[in-house]
């Protein structure tokens, strides 16, 4: 971030993302932290945010996408995959399951649905 303050002084704050993201809250968090740590000394007249060093090969990340909902879904799916991977590493097996409809017309309730391991 670069800003021009009153009396023609300048101000800069630099932040790196730990992992690539298209989520505006994830991008804004380190910038907000920098602002809290080193706020401008006077009123800011103009503010510019510059993005550099984009990651190659991240087709899920669509920062400037026309389909914002698709980009948000991709971000949530990536976060879910990371969380599942973390759980599997911690417990050595997956403890996540999903309910699947097997025989919906069965008279016995326990035959209508089944639990299967969840892997996004």
Backbone as a printed PyTorch tensor [residue, N CA C, xyz], in Angstrom:
tensor([[[  0.8480,  -1.1650,   0.0000],
         [  0.0000,   0.0000,   0.0000],
         [  0.8930,   1.2270,   0.0000]],

        [[  0.4820,   2.1910,  -0.7730],
         [  1.1690,   3.4810,  -0.7920],
         [  0.1400,   4.5610,  -0.5680]],

        [[  0.5200,   5.5510,   0.1740],
         [ -0.3950,   6.6530,   0.4220],
         [  0.3260,   7.9820,   0.3940]],

        [[ -0.3980,   8.9890,  -0.0510],
         [  0.1330,  10.3510,   0.0030],
         [ -0.6190,  11.0600,   1.1260]],

        [[  0.1480,  11.5900,   2.0560],
         [ -0.4410,  12.2280,   3.2160],
         [ -0.5230,  13.7330,   3.0120]],

        [[ -1.1410,  14.3710,   3.9700],
         [ -1.1820,  15.8380,   3.9610],
         [  0.2500,  16.3680,   3.9690]],

        [[  0.4380,  17.5350,   3.4540],
         [  1.7470,  18.1980,   3.4110],
         [  2.7340,  17.4510,   2.5180]],

        [[  2.2280,  16.6890,   1.5360],
         [  3.0260,  16.0150,   0.5040],
         [  4.0430,  15.0100,   1.0380]],

        [[  3.7630,  14.3890,   2.1510],
         [  4.6310,  13.3090,   2.6220],
         [  4.0500,  11.9860,   2.1390]],

        [[  4.8950,  10.9760,   2.0500],
         [  4.4200,   9.6770,   1.5750],
         [  4.4830,   8.6490,   2.7020]],

        [[  3.7400,   7.5880,   2.4930],
         [  3.6510,   6.5180,   3.4780],
         [  3.5320,   5.2020,   2.7280]],

        [[  4.2140,   4.1400,   3.2100],
         [  4.1760,   2.8260,   2.5720],
         [  4.0100,   1.7310,   3.6030]],

        [[  3.3010,   0.6880,   3.2090],
         [  3.1810,  -0.5250,   4.0240],
         [  3.2650,  -1.7120,   3.0790]],

        [[  4.0120,  -2.7260,   3.4700],
         [  4.2330,  -3.8920,   2.6180],
         [  3.8060,  -5.1410,   3.3850]],

        [[  3.0980,  -6.0550,   2.7150],
         [  2.6700,  -7.3020,   3.3520],
         [  2.7250,  -8.4290,   2.3400]],

        [[  3.1320,  -9.6060,   2.8010],
         [  3.1510, -10.8100,   1.9600],
         [  2.0620, -11.7630,   2.4280]],

        [[  1.3980, -12.4010,   1.4890],
         [  0.4200, -13.4270,   1.8310],
         [  1.1560, -14.7420,   2.0410]],

        [[  0.7390, -15.5150,   3.0330],
         [  1.3840, -16.8010,   3.2850],
         [  1.0390, -17.8200,   2.2140]],

        [[ -0.1800, -17.7330,   1.6930],
         [ -0.5780, -18.6250,   0.6090],
         [ -1.4460, -17.8350,  -0.3680]],

        [[ -1.4360, -18.2240,  -1.6340],
         [ -2.2190, -17.4900,  -2.6360],
         [ -3.7050, -17.5060,  -2.2980]],

        [[ -4.3850, -16.4300,  -2.6360],
         [ -5.8030, -16.3400,  -2.3200],
         [ -6.5140, -15.3940,  -3.2730]],

        [[ -7.7980, -15.6490,  -3.4750],
         [ -8.6530, -14.7430,  -4.2280],
         [ -9.7090, -14.1390,  -3.3110]],

        [[ -9.6510, -14.4810,  -2.0330],
         [-10.6140, -13.9940,  -1.0570],
         [-10.1760, -12.6230,  -0.5440]],

        [[-11.0440, -11.6320,  -0.6800],
         [-10.6500, -10.2730,  -0.3110],
         [-10.3630, -10.1290,   1.1760]],

        [[-11.0670, -10.8880,   2.0350],
         [-10.8000, -10.8200,   3.4710],
         [ -9.4200, -11.3790,   3.8010]],

        [[ -9.0400, -12.4600,   3.1060],
         [ -7.7240, -13.0630,   3.3100],
         [ -6.6210, -12.1200,   2.8300]],

        [[ -6.8670, -11.3990,   1.7610],
         [ -5.8860, -10.4540,   1.2310],
         [ -5.7850,  -9.2290,   2.1340]],

        [[ -6.9220,  -8.7700,   2.6480],
         [ -6.9440,  -7.5390,   3.4480],
         [ -6.3880,  -7.7280,   4.8600]],

        [[ -6.4330,  -8.9450,   5.3990],
         [ -6.0120,  -9.1700,   6.7870],
         [ -4.5790,  -8.7170,   7.0690]],

        [[ -3.5680,  -9.1230,   6.2650],
         [ -2.2110,  -8.6540,   6.5740],
         [ -2.0530,  -7.1400,   6.3960]],

        [[ -2.8120,  -6.5640,   5.4660],
         [ -2.7390,  -5.1150,   5.2850],
         [ -3.3170,  -4.3870,   6.4990]],

        [[ -4.4070,  -4.8990,   7.0320],
         [ -4.9980,  -4.3050,   8.2350],
         [ -4.0270,  -4.4020,   9.4090]],

        [[ -3.3460,  -5.5450,   9.5130],
         [ -2.3660,  -5.7210,  10.5850],
         [ -1.2440,  -4.7040,  10.4580]],

        [[ -0.7530,  -4.5050,   9.2330],
         [  0.3110,  -3.5120,   9.0000],
         [ -0.1680,  -2.1010,   9.3560]],

        [[ -1.4050,  -1.7970,   9.0130],
         [ -1.9520,  -0.4850,   9.3500],
         [ -2.0340,  -0.2750,  10.8560]],

        [[ -2.3850,  -1.3380,  11.5910],
         [ -2.4590,  -1.2380,  13.0410],
         [ -1.0730,  -1.0880,  13.6610]],

        [[ -0.0780,  -1.7910,  13.0880],
         [  1.2790,  -1.7430,  13.6290],
         [  1.9690,  -0.4100,  13.3520]],

        [[  1.8090,   0.1050,  12.1320],
         [  2.4850,   1.3480,  11.7370],
         [  1.5030,   2.2360,  10.9840]],

        [[  0.6160,   2.9190,  11.7020],
         [ -0.3640,   3.7650,  11.0090],
         [  0.3040,   5.0090,  10.4210]],

        [[ -0.3350,   5.6130,   9.4310],
         [  0.2090,   6.8540,   8.8700],
         [  0.2720,   7.9340,   9.9500]],

        [[  1.2300,   8.8270,   9.8100],
         [  1.4220,   9.8630,  10.8330],
         [  0.4390,  11.0170,  10.7000]],

        [[ -0.1460,  11.1800,   9.5130],
         [ -1.1440,  12.2300,   9.3250],
         [ -2.2280,  11.7150,   8.3850]],

        [[ -3.1820,  12.5660,   8.0630],
         [ -4.3020,  12.1550,   7.2100],
         [ -3.8120,  11.7430,   5.8270]],

        [[ -4.3820,  10.6700,   5.2940],
         [ -4.0130,  10.1520,   3.9740],
         [ -4.9650,  10.7520,   2.9480]],

        [[ -4.4010,  11.3980,   1.9240],
         [ -5.2180,  12.0020,   0.8670],
         [ -5.5200,  11.0030,  -0.2360]],

        [[ -4.5140,  10.2270,  -0.6430],
         [ -4.7240,   9.1960,  -1.6670],
         [ -4.0970,   7.9030,  -1.1860]],

        [[ -4.7180,   6.7930,  -1.5890],
         [ -4.2420,   5.4690,  -1.1870],
         [ -4.2470,   4.5640,  -2.4030]],

        [[ -3.1580,   3.8340,  -2.6240],
         [ -3.0600,   2.8870,  -3.7340],
         [ -2.6070,   1.5410,  -3.1850]],

        [[ -3.2250,   0.4800,  -3.6810],
         [ -2.8350,  -0.8750,  -3.3060],
         [ -2.2970,  -1.5320,  -4.5630]],

        [[ -1.1050,  -2.0910,  -4.4650],
         [ -0.4460,  -2.7050,  -5.6230],
         [ -0.2170,  -4.1820,  -5.3320]],

        [[ -0.5940,  -5.0320,  -6.2930],
         [ -0.3770,  -6.4740,  -6.1790],
         [  0.7710,  -6.8600,  -7.0880]],

        [[  1.7260,  -7.6130,  -6.5550],
         [  2.8700,  -8.0780,  -7.3480],
         [  3.0990,  -9.5600,  -7.0850]],

        [[  3.9200, -10.1610,  -7.9200],
         [  4.3430, -11.5560,  -7.7600],
         [  3.1650, -12.5240,  -7.7050]],

        [[  2.3600, -12.5240,  -8.7430],
         [  1.2600, -13.4790,  -8.8350],
         [  1.8200, -14.8840,  -9.0280]],

        [[  1.1560, -15.8670,  -8.4800],
         [  1.5950, -17.2520,  -8.5570],
         [  1.1210, -17.8620,  -9.8710]],

        [[  2.0130, -18.5880, -10.5320],
         [  1.6400, -19.2560, -11.7840],
         [  0.9050, -20.5540, -11.4970]],

        [[  0.0680, -20.9500, -12.4320],
         [ -0.5800, -22.2440, -12.3750],
         [ -1.6920, -22.3740, -11.3620]],

        [[ -2.2370, -21.2920, -10.8970],
         [ -3.3370, -21.3810,  -9.9390],
         [ -4.6260, -21.0370, -10.6700]],

        [[ -5.1500, -22.0270, -11.3800],
         [ -6.3620, -21.7810, -12.1580],
         [ -7.5810, -21.6080, -11.2690]],

        [[ -7.5110, -22.0810, -10.0070],
         [ -8.6550, -21.8940,  -9.1130],
         [ -8.7550, -20.4450,  -8.6360]],

        [[ -7.6230, -19.7840,  -8.5690],
         [ -7.6280, -18.4270,  -8.0610],
         [ -7.9410, -17.4600,  -9.1780]],

        [[ -9.0340, -16.8040,  -9.0520],
         [ -9.4710, -15.8770, -10.0850],
         [ -9.7210, -14.5290,  -9.4280]],

        [[ -8.6560, -13.8230,  -9.1540],
         [ -8.7720, -12.5550,  -8.4470],
         [ -9.6030, -11.5510,  -9.2310]],

        [[ -9.4190, -11.5280, -10.5410],
         [-10.1380, -10.5770, -11.3780],
         [-11.1740, -11.3000, -12.2290]],

        [[-11.8030, -12.3090, -11.6720],
         [-12.7310, -13.1460, -12.4230],
         [-14.0680, -12.4490, -12.6260]],

        [[-14.7170, -12.8200, -13.7120],
         [-16.0720, -12.3370, -13.9650],
         [-17.0560, -13.0960, -13.0880]],

        [[-16.7020, -14.3260, -12.7530],
         [-17.5660, -15.1780, -11.9500],
         [-17.0750, -15.1700, -10.5010]],

        [[-17.4890, -14.1990,  -9.7260],
         [-17.0290, -14.0630,  -8.3430],
         [-17.5230, -15.2350,  -7.4910]],

        [[-18.7220, -15.7240,  -7.7470],
         [-19.2560, -16.8440,  -6.9730],
         [-18.4280, -18.0970,  -7.2200]],

        [[-18.0250, -18.3300,  -8.4710],
         [-17.1740, -19.4820,  -8.7940],
         [-15.8320, -19.3900,  -8.1080]],

        [[-15.2890, -18.2120,  -8.0550],
         [-14.0100, -17.9930,  -7.3830],
         [-14.1430, -18.2530,  -5.8840]],

        [[-15.2350, -17.8080,  -5.2920],
         [-15.4620, -18.0310,  -3.8640],
         [-15.6260, -19.5200,  -3.5770]],

        [[-16.3560, -20.2350,  -4.4450],
         [-16.5250, -21.6830,  -4.2780],
         [-15.1780, -22.3920,  -4.3410]],

        [[-14.3420, -21.9960,  -5.2900],
         [-13.0220, -22.6150,  -5.4320],
         [-12.1860, -22.3780,  -4.1820]],

        [[-12.2650, -21.1890,  -3.6160],
         [-11.5260, -20.8890,  -2.3930],
         [-12.0110, -21.7120,  -1.2180]],

        [[-13.3280, -21.8610,  -1.0890],
         [-13.8800, -22.6670,   0.0040],
         [-13.5060, -24.1330,  -0.1590]],

        [[-13.5530, -24.6220,  -1.3960],
         [-13.2150, -26.0200,  -1.6520],
         [-11.7440, -26.2870,  -1.3310]],

        [[-10.8740, -25.3490,  -1.6970],
         [ -9.4550, -25.4880,  -1.4080],
         [ -9.2150, -25.4880,   0.1080]],

        [[ -9.9280, -24.6150,   0.8410],
         [ -9.7940, -24.5570,   2.2930],
         [-10.3040, -25.8410,   2.9420]],

        [[-11.3990, -26.3880,   2.4060],
         [-11.9500, -27.6350,   2.9200],
         [-10.9710, -28.7810,   2.6950]],

        [[-10.3730, -28.8440,   1.4830],
         [ -9.3800, -29.8860,   1.2000],
         [ -8.1980, -29.7880,   2.1560]],

        [[ -7.7530, -28.5680,   2.4290],
         [ -6.6210, -28.3760,   3.3410],
         [ -6.9840, -28.8290,   4.7550]],

        [[ -8.2020, -28.5310,   5.2000],
         [ -8.6390, -28.9280,   6.5380],
         [ -8.7380, -30.4550,   6.6450]],

        [[ -9.2760, -31.1060,   5.6210],
         [ -9.3890, -32.5670,   5.6160],
         [ -7.9950, -33.1900,   5.6360]],

        [[ -7.0800, -32.6410,   4.8600],
         [ -5.7050, -33.1370,   4.8190],
         [ -5.0470, -32.9980,   6.1930]],

        [[ -5.2870, -31.8870,   6.8640],
         [ -4.7230, -31.6590,   8.1880],
         [ -5.2740, -32.6640,   9.1990]],

        [[ -6.5660, -32.9460,   9.1260],
         [ -7.1880, -33.9170,  10.0370],
         [ -6.6150, -35.3050,   9.7920]],

        [[ -6.4640, -35.6750,   8.5130],
         [ -5.9050, -36.9970,   8.1940],
         [ -4.4730, -37.1180,   8.7080]],

        [[ -3.6860, -36.0640,   8.5840],
         [ -2.3100, -36.1110,   9.0750],
         [ -2.2510, -36.2170,  10.5940]],

        [[ -3.1630, -35.5460,  11.2720],
         [ -3.1410, -35.5310,  12.7300],
         [ -3.5970, -36.8620,  13.3220]],

        [[ -4.6710, -37.4400,  12.7680],
         [ -5.2500, -38.6400,  13.3530],
         [ -4.8970, -39.9220,  12.6060]],

        [[ -4.1090, -39.8350,  11.5600],
         [ -3.6470, -40.9820,  10.7550],
         [ -4.7540, -41.6720,   9.9630]],

        [[ -5.9690, -41.1890,  10.0730],
         [ -7.0770, -41.6900,   9.2610],
         [ -8.1460, -40.6030,   9.2020]],

        [[ -9.0480, -40.7420,   8.2790],
         [-10.1000, -39.7470,   8.1450],
         [-11.2210, -40.0500,   9.1250]],

        [[-11.5830, -39.0850,   9.9210],
         [-12.7020, -39.2510,  10.8450],
         [-13.9080, -38.4440,  10.3580]],

        [[-13.8980, -38.1030,   9.0830],
         [-14.9940, -37.3470,   8.4900],
         [-15.8120, -38.2570,   7.5850]],

        [[-17.1220, -38.1730,   7.7300],
         [-18.0260, -39.0080,   6.9540],
         [-19.1330, -38.1650,   6.3610]],

        [[-19.7700, -38.7210,   5.3400],
         [-20.9030, -38.0430,   4.7360],
         [-22.0490, -39.0390,   4.6260]],

        [[-23.2620, -38.5240,   4.7960],
         [-24.4550, -39.3650,   4.7250],
         [-24.9010, -39.4320,   3.2690]],

        [[-25.1010, -40.6650,   2.7730],
         [-25.5100, -40.8850,   1.3930],
         [-26.8000, -41.7040,   1.3870]],

        [[-27.7110, -41.2860,   0.5430],
         [-28.9750, -42.0110,   0.4260],
         [-28.7370, -43.2960,  -0.3590]],

        [[-29.1160, -44.4540,   0.2380],
         [-28.8750, -45.7460,  -0.3980],
         [-30.1760, -46.3510,  -0.9270]],

        [[-31.1220, -46.6010,  -0.0450],
         [-32.4320, -47.1590,  -0.4070],
         [-33.5210, -46.2730,   0.1950]],

        [[-33.9240, -45.2120,  -0.4770],
         [-34.8930, -44.2810,   0.1200],
         [-36.2760, -44.8870,   0.3760]],

        [[-36.6610, -45.9300,  -0.3760],
         [-37.9870, -46.5290,  -0.1930],
         [-38.0030, -47.6720,   0.8190]],

        [[-36.8850, -47.9390,   1.4490],
         [-36.8170, -49.0390,   2.4080],
         [-37.6990, -48.7390,   3.6130]],

        [[-38.3450, -49.8100,   4.1320],
         [-39.1830, -49.6450,   5.3170],
         [-38.3360, -49.4880,   6.5680]],

        [[-37.1160, -49.9800,   6.5220],
         [-36.2290, -49.8880,   7.6810],
         [-35.3740, -48.6290,   7.5800]],

        [[-35.4660, -47.7460,   8.5560],
         [-34.7370, -46.4760,   8.4730],
         [-33.2250, -46.6470,   8.3500]],

        [[-32.6590, -47.6820,   8.9760],
         [-31.2150, -47.8710,   8.9270],
         [-30.7050, -48.3080,   7.5500]],

        [[-31.6020, -48.7150,   6.6730],
         [-31.1990, -49.0910,   5.3050],
         [-31.3480, -47.9410,   4.3100]],

        [[-31.9650, -46.8520,   4.7160],
         [-32.1880, -45.7240,   3.8050],
         [-30.9130, -44.9360,   3.5380]],

        [[-30.0650, -44.8440,   4.5260],
         [-28.8650, -44.0280,   4.4100],
         [-27.6420, -44.8220,   4.8450]],

        [[-26.4810, -44.3810,   4.3640],
         [-25.2180, -45.0030,   4.7500],
         [-24.1760, -43.9150,   4.9830]],

        [[-23.2150, -44.2210,   5.8160],
         [-22.0860, -43.3270,   6.0510],
         [-20.9080, -43.7850,   5.2150]],

        [[-20.3280, -42.8660,   4.4730],
         [-19.1110, -43.1830,   3.7150],
         [-18.0650, -42.1490,   4.0750]],

        [[-16.8080, -42.5290,   3.9020],
         [-15.7150, -41.6080,   4.1960],
         [-15.7930, -40.3780,   3.2950]],

        [[-15.4850, -39.2220,   3.8690],
         [-15.5690, -37.9740,   3.1220],
         [-14.1880, -37.5870,   2.6080]],

        [[-14.1060, -37.3750,   1.3140],
         [-12.8530, -36.9460,   0.6830],
         [-13.2120, -35.9690,  -0.4360]],

        [[-13.0260, -34.6670,  -0.2040],
         [-13.4620, -33.6680,  -1.2020],
         [-12.6700, -33.7230,  -2.5020]]])
